[in-house]
Amino acid sequence: MSSASNVLPQGAGYGSAQGLRPGIGLFFSAFMLLLTAMQARYTPFSPRNSEEFSSASRSVKPGLIASGIVSAWTWAATLASIPICPKGISGPWWYGAGATIQASVLLFAMLAAKLKLNAPYAHTWLEIVGARWGKVAHLVFMFFGLATNIIVSSMLILGGSATVTDLTGMSTLAACFLIPLGVVIYVIVGGMRSTLLCDYTHTTVLFAIILTFVFTVYATSPKIGSPKRMHELLETVASSSPVPGNAHGSYVTMRSKDGLIFGVINIIGNFATIFTDQAYWQRAIASRPGTTVKAYLLGGLAWFAIPFTFATTLGLSAVALRGDPDMRTLSAADVSAGLPAAAAASALMGSSGAAALLVLLFLAVTSATSAELIAVSSLLTYDVYKKYINPNATDNQLLQMGHYMVGFYGLVMALAGLIFYFIGVSMGWLYTFMGVILGSGVVPIALCITWSKANKWGCIIGSLAGFAAGLIAWLVTTSALYGGAINVTVQNFPMLAGNLASIGLGGIIATVTSIIWPDNFDFEITRAINNPYVAFTNSGEAKDQDKNEGDEIERKEVATSPSVNGSTVAAEEQEELDPLKLKAAFRFAAWSSLGLLLVLIILIPLPLFFAQTIYGVAGYSAWVIIGIIWTFTSAFSVVFYPLWESREALSQIGRGIIKDIFVNGSGRYVPPLKSSPA
Ligand SMILES: NC(N)=O
């Protein structure tokens, strides 16, 4: 890495990375604690029971879930503009589209719909695997689940610490530990709902800062200031150093071989990190059943604006400003560490640009970190502690374990980030490598949750064989092309080979064995997991008490949300869990996801790739304007819509606060008295 530019004092780094002195880290942690206290005092939701802690009582509305998806899916890598420097405008497109549509949140909407249909009361996706296929499958897929969390968390720590160190000179070691610290505190206190509230506040500020950068670059900056000038600068850079593999070496073309290869790698890697990451399952679990699909579609579409517009703005600025006296020279290692955006922000706006980027990065890293913390805490609590150590754990024990595991995983993620840092693995390398390790689990996991015919051993063997094939393909290709050196800079072909082998072999073995030797699984077994109306034994047998007890059922109060006013919520929840409605939601998710996939991955980029078009000023300006409109629309859907849908809860909290101001204690939420039977 070239010498750090350090445009901010070290104190800014410590402040942002969680406050050795008062800083934004501590400010946000204190703010989240305040929100959690208000939630406990003025609403029926108390974070003092395990269901609320890990699943937010499965009651969260779609706007807030969408904002949580945007936030959890915005990593340091998303903002680091890694793909853009070498590839031009195709990089942001492939990054955004590959992680929005093909790989991730939109297709995941289908899985989320199936989750609500086939296991509406599960806490984790691994509980479903365990109930369906038993211990061996549970342990094998736990490997993929935890590996995903460790890889994603390490990328967050690596990307966050590299930028903080670069901008402020703060010690990377200190940054690795301080970044998760404040997050651990508010996640322990507030649980899942607090991470969603944190996601919301962070997403709001994130969009504000991104739009500030966009308007600086394309409207006010004396160095660039308009799409026309940006186009001119990019063409000048291309004429002195053309991009290999791009049409006429231009940056303003979708005809980019490296861009296309990156697109494929990106699609596979993001399949892996969303399908096997409990963080995204957890948002589906926390969501109200009737609106889960809407939340994922909204979140996916809103998220696209972040990598696309941000990289089209600061990533391209990092190229356009080459040679500018304020722009530092970036090495390949700097690019892989995710530093182009920071360098461009400093060159454009000096220390205020660097500070804004630091805040942006802090927001992205902390909210994605909170998602990973609560995700791993849930896996360790329900899939290790409850399943293997204390099957009869009480609610209090589960809650306590959830708290311990948040703290424990905070330490693990700091150490993992540090280890990767010291062995020289960069965020960019890990980003392109993640599909090699995790890709083989994607199809087997999707089949487990959606398809009654999925073959247990086919899926287990497929995921292990794909894992081995991915590693072998990556090693063999690296050795053949680079004389055996496993370089820390990103190499396209070995990564492509490893990613394709991993997801391909895993998917083929799982699907073919399931067609030849189909299972005939009854999803009633997974519907019984943690279901308050059905007794479920560890052996996987579900006893539907409702059926045994005849037509006149006296339903138990909803055990999943003991803090919530039982009967009303239970009735709403049962209505939303109507299988006909959930099947219709699945069909809607399938058609809309596949339609969007076709448009964003095939119909838009491929004709542009084959046509070899190089954009003129008008074309490039239209490209930028589409990004800006998309960003505004996204901001409305994940910033204003959640406020609108929660207007009743907000006014309830407001009334509670006002009452408390006049008579202390009178505003506290009081659950309605249960009416006694007539
Ligand atoms: N979440 C991603 N792939 O930026």
The ligand as an ORCA input file, in Angstrom:
! r2SCAN-3c Opt
* xyz 0 1
  N     -23.148     -6.531     -0.377
  C     -22.329     -6.297     -1.371
  N     -22.095     -7.281     -2.215
  O     -21.790     -5.210     -1.510
*
